[in-house]
Amino acid sequence: MEFGKISPLGTSEIILSMLGRKVASGQSLTITECLMALSASGAIIAREYGPGPAEMTVNVPQLPETVKGLLANYAG
């Protein structure tokens, strides 16, 4: 006897399934449903592909030497 893996569906998957069936049937989404779809898809994409907020850091961009040279030329 072989058992299949049972995994619970998250809220995002349920929302996307529900809204996906609505779009597939030819209906258009309301503004609220569009926002729900954006939020749910963002949650899934972040969970599957992107780093979480704890891993995200903001770094100050460094200017290339050519840009620094141009700034020096235009400064005086």
C-alpha positions in Angstrom: 0.0 0.0 0.0 1.5 3.3 -1.1 0.7 6.6 0.7 0.7 9.9 -1.0 2.3 13.0 0.5 -0.3 15.3 2.0 0.7 18.9 2.4 -1.6 21.6 3.7 -2.4 24.5 1.4 -1.4 27.9 2.6 -3.7 31.0 2.3 -1.8 32.3 -0.6 -2.3 29.1 -2.6 -6.0 29.1 -1.9 -6.4 32.7 -2.9 -4.5 32.2 -6.2 -6.5 29.0 -7.0 -9.8 30.8 -6.4 -8.8 33.9 -8.4 -7.2 31.8 -11.1 -10.4 29.9 -11.7 -12.3 33.1 -11.9 -9.9 34.5 -14.5 -9.9 31.2 -16.4 -13.7 31.3 -16.6 -13.5 34.7 -18.4 -14.5 37.0 -15.5 -12.5 40.1 -14.6 -11.1 40.7 -11.1 -12.2 43.5 -8.9 -9.7 45.9 -7.5 -9.8 44.1 -4.1 -9.2 40.8 -5.9 -6.3 42.3 -7.9 -4.7 43.4 -4.6 -5.3 40.0 -3.1 -3.6 38.4 -6.1 -0.6 40.7 -5.9 -0.2 40.1 -2.2 -0.5 36.3 -2.5 1.8 36.0 -5.5 4.3 38.3 -3.8 4.2 36.0 -0.7 4.8 32.9 -2.8 7.6 34.4 -4.9 9.3 35.7 -1.8 9.0 32.4 0.0 10.2 30.3 -3.0 12.7 32.5 -4.7 13.7 35.6 -2.7 15.5 36.4 0.5 13.5 37.2 3.5 13.6 40.6 5.3 16.3 39.3 7.7 18.7 38.6 4.8 18.1 41.9 3.1 20.6 44.7 3.7 20.9 48.1 2.2 24.3 49.0 0.9 25.5 52.4 -0.2 26.3 52.3 -3.9 29.9 53.0 -4.9 30.5 55.2 -7.9 32.8 53.9 -10.6 36.1 55.8 -11.0 35.0 57.1 -14.4 32.0 58.8 -12.8 34.1 60.2 -10.0 36.5 61.6 -12.7 33.6 63.3 -14.5 32.4 64.8 -11.3 35.8 66.2 -10.6 36.1 67.6 -14.1 32.7 69.3 -13.8 33.4 70.6 -10.3 36.2 72.8 -11.4 
